[in-house]
Amino acid sequence: IMKKPILVVMAAGMGSRYGGLKQIDPVGDHGEAILDYSLYDAHEAGFETAVIIIKEAIREDFMETVGRRLEKCPMEIRYAYQEMDKMLPEGYPIPPERKKPWGTSHCVLCAREEIGDAPFAVINSDDYYGKDAFRVIFGFLSKARDGEKYHYAMVGYQLGKTVTDHGSVARGQCEVDGNGLLTGIHERTRIEKYPGGIHYTEDGGESWVDVPEDTTVSMNFWGFTGSFIPEIAARFPNFLKNVVPGNPVKAEDYLPVTVEALLSEGKAQVEVLHSADQWFGVTYAADKPAVVAALAEKTARGEYPRNGLWEK
């Protein structure tokens, strides 16, 4: 029997650029965080279960704010915890100066027990993806089957709709073939707007490369079958052994890097699904007013209930 798709929400990030716990920062009229809107849209699209990944350090604050609101949410909510020592190979020495967990692939790996072998979508907790995005990914996951290759998907956004006026962003720059399949993805950790367009740097600003506004980028909205987590688990020791020594404080195992590896080995195909929706996100504190205004407008148009998302 086909298992029902699960939504996995990555909310364990530190929010270092933002300067606070943006996972729980209110953007709605009734204290809702962006995460509440994502869960509302996901439930409307057909998801019945969500796994929220947080860190032990924010558990109390999270449960008192988001957790308390979600008691009224009609979805089954499960929690998983991303900690630096979780899922590590026996006897692996954590670099003493390391403070942050091991990135988004590790984050999903930490939720392995809660996800099981069900198909699942992955999102960031602090990105507003839009209702359409949840509908297309749910539709994909409801039918996705692995064949000769793993059958995955990604919701792609146009780069120009995902940059901020307030600094740099990290995005996965995608190469897509004529059949709408992902052929490559490059993690760009510093993309910025400038008066003539959008560009990125990989050498601290010494040189810049322009990127067209309509370039497809990944916003970490993925759809995976149950085959994906065993692949992360198999690759994680290699990351610790070969990548971490070069950058013990900051090296991260990113989801796009795991996907890129599976593509290059010919083990997976990734369909690029498109959403017409405008993305909203709070990378910086200065981004927040625009998000608050956009959600207020959507509520005024009747896309969300006026008396609070989870009020009957």
PEZIGI-V928947 format. One record per pair of residues at least 12 apart in sequence whose ideal C-beta (glycine too) atoms are under 10 Angstrom apart, sorted by sequence separation. I is the first residue (numbers start at 1). J is the second residue. D is the distance in whole Angstrom. If there is no record, write none. Layout:
i=<I;I>
j=<J;J>
d=<D;D>
//
This chain:
i=<11;21;22;23;24;28;38;54;67;108;121;140;141;159;172;173;174;188;189;190;198;199;239;280;10;11;22;39;54;121;140;172;173;188;189;190;192;197;198;239;240;280;9;52;84;88;108;123;139;140;157;159;171;172;173;186;188;190;194;196;197;198;239;243;280;35;52;84;86;87;107;122;140;159;171;172;173;190;197;198;238;239;280;63;84;85;86;121;137;156;171;172;186;192;194;197;278;35;62;84;107;120;121;136;137;157;170;171;191;198;236;52;82;83;84;88;104;119;137;154;156;170;171;173;190;191;235;239;280;82;83;87;119;121;136;169;170;171;239;50;59;81;82;86;104;121;154;156;168;169;170;171;191;193;82;86;119;120;134;168;169;170;188;232;11;59;82;84;87;119;133;154;168;169;235;236;50;58;83;86;87;118;119;132;133;167;168;169;188;232;235;238;11;57;82;86;119;133;156;168;169;191;50;51;52;53;54;56;82;87;119;130;167;168;9;48;49;50;51;52;53;54;55;56;57;82;86;119;129;156;167;191;232;235;35;39;48;49;50;51;52;53;54;55;56;80;82;83;119;130;153;164;165;166;171;173;228;231;235;47;48;49;50;51;52;53;54;55;80;82;129;153;154;163;164;165;231;9;23;33;47;49;50;51;52;53;55;80;81;82;153;159;162;163;164;169;171;188;9;24;36;39;43;56;80;81;127;152;163;170;228;231;232;7;23;35;39;43;80;154;169;185;186;187;224;228;231;7;23;33;43;79;80;119;121;122;123;159;168;185;186;9;21;32;33;36;40;42;78;80;81;119;160;168;185;222;7;21;24;31;32;35;36;39;40;80;119;121;159;182;220;222;224;228;231;7;23;31;35;39;40;78;79;80;127;163;220;224;227;6;7;21;33;39;78;162;173;182;218;220;222;231;5;21;24;31;32;36;78;160;168;218;222;231;7;23;24;31;39;160;173;218;7;23;24;26;30;159;176;5;7;12;13;21;24;25;26;171;175;176;227;228;5;6;7;8;9;10;11;12;13;14;21;24;28;159;174;175;218;227;4;5;6;7;8;9;10;11;12;13;23;24;173;174;4;5;6;7;8;9;10;11;12;14;15;23;24;173;174;225;4;5;6;7;8;9;10;11;12;14;21;171;172;173;174;224;4;6;7;8;9;12;21;24;55;171;172;173;3;12;55;171;172;224;11;170;171;172;223;53;163;169;171;172;222;223;171;163;169;170;223;11;53;160;55;159;160;161;218;221;54;159;160;161;162;53;158;159;160;163;218;221;11;53;55;158;159;160;162;53;158;159;161;162;216;219;51;53;158;159;160;162;53;157;158;159;161;216;221;52;66;156;157;158;51;156;157;219;53;155;156;157;51;52;53;154;156;157;217;219;51;62;154;155;156;189;50;51;154;155;157;49;51;154;155;156;187;189;49;154;155;51;154;155;187;7;9;11;12;153;154;155;187;188;6;12;13;49;51;53;153;154;185;187;6;7;8;10;12;50;152;153;154;185;186;187;9;11;12;49;50;51;54;152;153;185;186;6;8;10;53;151;152;153;184;185;47;50;52;151;152;187;47;150;151;182;185;186;150;152;184;185;45;150;151;152;184;150;182;183;149;150;182;185;42;144;146;184;144;145;146;183;184;42;144;146;150;182;183;41;141;144;146;172;174;181;140;141;172;173;16;39;137;139;141;170;172;14;38;136;137;138;171;172;185;14;38;39;45;133;137;170;182;183;13;14;38;41;42;44;45;47;134;136;172;182;183;185;12;13;35;38;41;45;46;133;172;175;181;182;12;34;35;38;41;42;45;46;181;182;183;13;34;35;38;41;44;45;47;129;179;180;181;182;13;34;35;37;38;40;41;42;43;44;45;46;47;128;129;130;180;181;12;33;34;35;37;38;41;42;45;46;127;129;179;180;33;34;35;37;38;41;42;45;46;127;179;180;10;12;13;34;37;40;41;44;45;47;127;176;180;12;34;38;39;42;46;124;176;177;11;38;42;46;123;124;174;176;10;123;124;175;10;12;122;123;174;176;8;12;27;122;123;8;10;121;122;10;23;24;25;27;121;122;154;9;23;24;120;121;122;154;8;22;23;120;121;22;119;120;6;21;119;120;154;8;118;119;120;122;8;118;119;152;6;18;117;118;119;120;6;115;117;119;120;150;6;8;15;116;117;152;13;15;115;117;152;6;8;9;10;11;13;117;150;169;3;5;6;7;8;9;10;11;12;13;115;116;117;149;150;170;3;4;5;6;7;8;9;10;11;108;115;149;161;169;3;4;5;6;7;8;9;10;11;156;161;168;169;2;3;5;6;7;9;10;104;108;149;152;153;154;155;156;158;161;162;163;164;166;167;168;2;3;9;10;112;149;150;151;152;153;154;155;156;157;158;161;162;164;166;167;104;111;112;148;149;150;151;152;153;154;155;156;157;158;161;162;163;164;166;169;109;148;149;150;151;152;153;154;155;156;157;161;162;164;165;166;167;108;109;112;149;150;151;153;154;155;157;158;163;164;166;167;108;109;112;146;148;149;157;158;162;165;166;109;146;147;155;157;164;165;166;105;109;146;164;105;108;109;155;166;107;165;105;106;109;164;7;105;109;144;104;105;7;105;106;7;105;140;5;5;103;106;122;140;4;5;7;102;105;106;139;5;6;136;5;103;137;4;5;102;136;3;4;102;135;136;137;2;5;136;2;103;133;135;136;2;102;132;133;134;136;2;102;132;133;2;132;133;134;92;109;131;132;133;87;92;107;108;130;132;87;94;98;106;107;129;130;131;133;89;93;103;105;106;107;108;130;88;89;92;103;104;105;106;107;129;130;17;87;88;92;95;100;102;103;104;105;106;109;128;129;130;17;87;94;95;98;99;100;102;103;104;105;108;128;129;130;17;89;97;98;99;100;101;102;103;104;105;128;129;17;88;89;92;95;96;97;98;100;101;102;103;104;105;106;127;128;129;17;95;98;104;105;127;128;94;95;103;104;105;126;127;128;103;126;127;95;105;126;127;124;126;126;128;126;128;128;131;130;128;131;130;131;38;10;8;8;5;5;5;3;3;41;72;73;74;72;73;72;74;69;70;71;72;69;70;72;69;69;37;10;34;34;34;33;27;34;37;27;25;34;37;22;23;36;44;22;25;44;22;27;34;37;20;22;26;27;37;41;22;25;28;29;32;40;41;18;27;28;40;17;18;19;20;22;27;40;17;18;19;22;25;26;27;29;37;43;15;17;18;27;28;29;32;37;43;15;17;18;27;28;36;41;18;27;30;40;15;17;18;29;39;40;28;39;32;36;37;36;36;29;30;28;30;32;29;30;31;32;29;30;32;29;30;28;29;30;28;30>
j=<23;33;34;35;36;40;50;66;79;120;133;152;153;171;184;185;186;200;201;202;210;211;251;292;23;24;35;52;67;134;153;185;186;201;202;203;205;210;211;252;253;293;23;66;98;102;122;137;153;154;171;173;185;186;187;200;202;204;208;210;211;212;253;257;294;50;67;99;101;102;122;137;155;174;186;187;188;205;212;213;253;254;295;79;100;101;102;137;153;172;187;188;202;208;210;213;294;52;79;101;124;137;138;153;154;174;187;188;208;215;253;70;100;101;102;106;122;137;155;172;174;188;189;191;208;209;253;257;298;101;102;106;138;140;155;188;189;190;258;70;79;101;102;106;124;141;174;176;188;189;190;191;211;213;103;107;140;141;155;189;190;191;209;253;33;81;104;106;109;141;155;176;190;191;257;258;73;81;106;109;110;141;142;155;156;190;191;192;211;255;258;261;35;81;106;110;143;157;180;192;193;215;75;76;77;78;79;81;107;112;144;155;192;193;35;74;75;76;77;78;79;80;81;82;83;108;112;145;155;182;193;217;258;261;62;66;75;76;77;78;79;80;81;82;83;107;109;110;146;157;180;191;192;193;198;200;255;258;262;75;76;77;78;79;80;81;82;83;108;110;157;181;182;191;192;193;259;38;52;62;76;78;79;80;81;82;84;109;110;111;182;188;191;192;193;198;200;217;39;54;66;69;73;86;110;111;157;182;193;200;258;261;262;38;54;66;70;74;111;185;200;216;217;218;255;259;262;39;55;65;75;111;112;151;153;154;155;191;200;217;218;42;54;65;66;69;73;75;111;113;114;152;193;201;218;255;41;55;58;65;66;69;70;73;74;114;153;155;193;216;254;256;258;262;265;42;58;66;70;74;75;113;114;115;162;198;255;259;262;42;43;57;69;75;114;198;209;218;254;256;258;267;42;58;61;68;69;73;115;197;205;255;259;268;45;61;62;69;77;198;211;256;46;62;63;65;69;198;215;45;47;52;53;61;64;65;66;211;215;216;267;268;46;47;48;49;50;51;52;53;54;55;62;65;69;200;215;216;259;268;46;47;48;49;50;51;52;53;54;55;65;66;215;216;47;48;49;50;51;52;53;54;55;57;58;66;67;216;217;268;48;49;50;51;52;53;54;55;56;58;65;215;216;217;218;268;49;51;52;53;54;57;66;69;100;216;217;218;49;58;101;217;218;270;58;217;218;219;270;101;211;217;219;220;270;271;220;213;219;220;273;62;104;211;107;211;212;213;270;273;107;212;213;214;215;107;212;213;214;217;272;275;66;108;110;213;214;215;217;109;214;215;217;218;272;275;108;110;215;216;217;219;111;215;216;217;219;274;279;111;125;215;216;217;111;216;217;279;114;216;217;218;113;114;115;216;218;219;279;281;114;125;217;218;219;252;114;115;218;219;221;114;116;219;220;221;252;254;115;220;221;118;221;222;254;75;77;79;80;221;222;223;255;256;75;81;82;118;120;122;222;223;254;256;76;77;78;80;82;120;222;223;224;255;256;257;80;82;83;120;121;122;125;223;224;256;257;78;80;82;125;223;224;225;256;257;120;123;125;224;225;260;121;224;225;256;259;260;225;227;259;260;121;226;227;228;260;227;259;260;227;228;260;263;121;223;225;263;224;225;226;263;264;123;225;227;231;263;264;123;223;226;228;254;256;263;223;224;255;256;100;123;221;223;225;254;256;99;123;221;222;223;256;257;270;100;124;125;131;219;223;256;268;269;100;101;125;128;129;131;132;134;221;223;259;269;270;272;100;101;123;126;129;133;134;221;260;263;269;270;101;123;124;127;130;131;134;135;270;271;272;103;124;125;128;131;134;135;137;219;269;270;271;272;104;125;126;128;129;131;132;133;134;135;136;137;138;219;220;221;271;272;104;125;126;127;129;130;133;134;137;138;219;221;271;272;126;127;128;130;131;134;135;138;139;220;272;273;104;106;107;128;131;134;135;138;139;141;221;270;274;107;129;133;134;137;141;219;271;272;107;134;138;142;219;220;270;272;107;220;221;272;108;110;220;221;272;274;107;111;126;221;222;108;110;221;222;111;124;125;126;128;222;223;255;111;125;126;222;223;224;256;111;125;126;223;224;126;223;224;111;126;224;225;259;114;224;225;226;228;115;225;226;259;114;126;225;226;227;228;115;224;226;228;229;259;116;118;125;226;227;262;124;126;226;228;263;118;120;121;122;123;125;229;262;281;116;118;119;120;121;122;123;124;125;126;228;229;230;262;263;283;117;118;119;120;121;122;123;124;125;222;229;263;275;283;118;119;120;121;122;123;124;125;126;271;276;283;284;118;119;121;122;123;125;126;220;224;265;268;269;270;271;272;274;277;278;279;280;282;283;284;119;120;126;127;229;266;267;268;269;270;271;272;273;274;275;278;279;281;283;284;222;229;230;266;267;268;269;270;271;272;273;274;275;276;279;280;281;282;284;287;228;267;268;269;270;271;272;273;274;275;276;280;281;283;284;285;286;228;229;232;269;270;271;273;274;275;277;278;283;284;286;287;229;230;233;267;269;270;278;279;283;286;287;231;268;269;277;279;286;287;288;228;232;269;287;229;232;233;279;290;232;290;231;232;235;290;134;232;236;271;232;233;137;235;236;138;236;271;137;138;236;239;255;273;138;139;141;236;239;240;273;140;141;271;141;239;273;141;142;239;273;141;142;240;273;274;275;141;144;275;142;243;273;275;276;143;243;273;274;275;277;144;244;274;275;145;275;276;277;236;253;275;276;277;232;237;252;253;275;277;233;240;244;252;253;275;276;277;279;236;240;250;252;253;254;255;277;236;237;240;251;252;253;254;255;277;278;166;236;237;241;244;249;251;252;253;254;255;258;277;278;279;167;237;244;245;248;249;250;252;253;254;255;258;278;279;280;168;240;248;249;250;251;252;253;254;255;256;279;280;169;240;241;244;247;248;249;250;252;253;254;255;256;257;258;279;280;281;170;248;251;257;258;280;281;248;249;257;258;259;280;281;282;258;281;282;251;261;282;283;281;283;287;291;291;294;295;298;298;298;303;303;304;221;220;222;224;223;224;225;225;226;277;308;309;310;309;310;310;312;308;309;310;311;309;310;312;310;311;280;255;280;281;282;282;280;288;291;282;282;291;295;281;282;295;303;282;285;304;283;288;295;298;282;284;288;289;299;303;285;288;291;292;295;303;304;282;291;292;304;282;283;284;285;287;292;305;283;284;285;288;291;292;293;295;303;309;282;284;285;294;295;296;299;304;310;283;285;286;295;296;304;309;287;296;299;309;285;287;288;299;309;310;299;310;304;308;309;309;310;304;305;304;306;308;306;307;308;309;307;308;310;308;309;308;309;310;309;311>
d=<4;9;8;6;10;10;9;9;8;8;9;9;8;7;10;7;8;4;9;8;7;6;8;10;9;8;10;9;9;8;5;5;5;9;8;10;9;6;5;9;8;10;9;8;7;9;6;9;10;10;9;8;10;7;8;9;7;8;8;8;8;8;5;9;5;9;9;8;8;9;9;10;9;9;9;5;5;8;8;6;10;10;8;9;8;10;9;5;7;9;8;7;10;8;9;7;8;8;9;5;10;10;7;8;9;10;7;6;10;8;7;8;10;7;7;9;8;10;6;8;6;7;9;8;10;10;8;8;10;5;10;7;10;9;6;9;5;10;9;9;8;10;8;8;8;6;8;7;9;9;7;5;7;10;9;10;9;7;9;8;8;7;9;8;9;7;9;9;5;4;5;10;4;5;9;9;8;10;10;8;6;9;8;9;10;9;6;8;8;9;6;9;6;10;7;5;9;8;9;5;9;10;5;9;6;10;7;6;5;8;6;9;7;9;6;8;6;7;8;7;8;8;6;9;9;9;10;9;7;8;9;8;6;7;10;9;6;5;5;5;6;5;6;6;6;9;9;7;10;9;10;10;10;9;10;8;9;7;9;7;6;8;7;7;7;7;7;7;9;4;8;10;6;7;9;6;9;7;9;10;10;7;10;6;10;5;9;10;6;8;9;10;9;7;7;10;8;8;8;10;7;10;7;10;6;9;10;9;5;9;8;8;10;8;7;6;7;6;4;8;10;10;10;9;9;9;6;7;10;7;5;9;8;10;9;10;9;7;8;9;10;9;10;10;6;6;8;7;8;7;10;10;9;9;6;6;10;10;8;7;9;10;8;6;10;5;10;9;10;9;9;9;10;8;10;5;7;9;9;10;9;9;8;8;9;6;6;9;9;10;9;10;9;6;5;10;10;9;10;8;10;8;9;6;6;10;7;8;9;9;10;8;7;8;9;9;6;7;8;7;7;6;10;7;10;8;8;6;10;9;5;9;10;6;9;9;10;9;10;6;9;8;8;7;9;10;6;10;6;5;10;8;8;5;10;10;7;8;8;8;8;6;8;7;8;7;9;6;5;9;9;5;6;4;8;9;5;4;5;5;5;5;5;9;10;7;9;8;6;9;6;8;7;7;8;7;9;9;10;9;9;9;9;6;6;9;7;6;9;7;9;9;10;10;10;10;6;8;10;8;7;4;3;9;8;10;7;8;9;10;10;9;7;8;8;8;9;9;10;10;8;7;10;9;10;6;8;8;10;9;10;7;3;9;10;5;9;6;7;9;9;8;8;8;10;7;7;8;6;10;5;4;9;10;6;9;9;6;7;8;10;6;5;10;7;5;10;8;9;9;9;9;7;8;5;4;6;6;8;10;7;8;10;9;10;9;7;5;9;8;4;10;10;8;8;10;10;6;6;7;8;9;10;9;9;9;9;9;9;9;4;10;7;8;5;8;9;10;9;9;5;8;9;10;10;8;9;8;8;9;7;7;10;5;9;10;10;10;4;10;7;4;10;9;8;6;10;9;9;9;10;10;9;6;8;5;10;8;8;8;9;9;5;10;10;8;9;10;8;9;7;8;7;8;6;10;6;8;6;9;10;5;9;10;9;7;7;5;8;10;10;7;9;8;8;7;5;7;8;7;8;7;8;8;5;5;8;7;10;10;5;10;10;8;9;9;5;8;8;9;8;10;7;10;8;9;4;8;6;10;8;9;9;9;8;6;9;10;7;9;5;10;9;10;9;9;7;9;9;7;9;7;9;9;8;8;9;10;9;9;9;9;7;9;8;6;9;10;6;4;6;10;9;8;7;9;4;8;6;8;10;10;9;5;7;5;7;5;9;7;9;10;6;5;9;7;8;6;7;9;9;10;9;8;9;10;6;10;10;10;6;7;9;8;6;10;9;10;8;5;8;5;6;6;9;5;8;7;10;9;10;5;10;4;8;7;10;8;6;9;8;5;9;9;8;10;8;9;8;9;9;6;9;9;10;9;9;7;10;9;9;8;8;7;8;5;9;5;5;7;8;10;7;8;7;5;7;10;9;10;10;7;8;6;10;7;5;9;9;9;8;8;7;8;10;9;5;10;9;5;7;9;6;8;6;8;8;5;7;6;9;10;7;8;8;8;10;5;8;9;6;9;6;7;8;8;9;6;10;8;6;9;3;9;9;10;8;10;10;7;8;8;8;8;8;10;9;5;5;9;7;10;8;8;7;8;8;7;7;7;7;8;7;8;9;7;9;9;9;9;10;9;7;7;5;4;5;5;6;6;4;9;7;9;10;6;4;8;6;8;8;7;8;6;8;10;10;8;9;9;7;6;10;7;5;9;7;8;10;6;9;6;10;5;9;9;9;10;10;10;7;10;8;9;10;10;5;7;6;8;7;6;7;8;7;8;10;6;5;8;7;5;10;8;9;9;6;4;6;5;4;6;5;6;7;10;6;9;10;9;4;10;10;10;5;7;8;7;8;7;7;8;10;9;7;5;9;8;8;8;6;9;5;9;8;5;10;5;8;10;9;6;4;9;7;10;7;10;9;9;9;9;10;8;6;10;9;9;9;5;8;8;10;9;5;10;5;10;6;6;10;10;10;9;9;8;10;9;8;5;6;9;10;10;9;8;7;9;7;7;8;6;10;8;7;6;10;10;10;8;8;10;9;9;9;10;4;8;7;9;6;7;5;10;8;8;10;7;9;10;8;6;8;10;8;9;10;8;10;10;9;9;10;9;8;9;4;8;5;9;10;10;9;9;6;6;9;8;10;10;6;5;7;9;8;8;9;7;8;7;9;8;10;10;8;5;10;7;2;8;5;6;8;7;4;10;8;7;7;9;7;9;9;7;8;8;3;7;6;10;10;9;10;7;7;10;9;9;6;7;7;6;4;5;5;9;9;6;8;9;7;6;6;9;10;8;5;5;4;9;7;9;9;7;9;9;10;9;5;9;8;10;10;8;8;7;10;6;4;9;9;4;9;9;5;8;6;9;7;8;9;9;10;5;9;10;6;9;9;10;6;9;8;8;10;7;10;8;7;9;9;9;7;10;10;10;7;9;9;8;10;10;10;8;10;9;8;8;9;5;4;10;8;10;8;7;8;7;8;6;10;9;9;8;8;7;9;9;10;10;7;7;7;7;9;10;10;10;5;9;10;9;7;8;9;10;9;9;10;10;9;8;7;10;9;8;10;9;6;5;8;7;10;7;8;7;9;5;9;6;6;6;9;10;9;10;8;10;10;9;6;6;9;6;7;10;7;10;9;9;10;6;8;9;10;8;9;10;5;10;10;9;7;8;8;8;9;9;9;7;5;8;9;10;8;9;7;8;8;8;6;9;4;8;8;7;8;10;9;7;8>
//
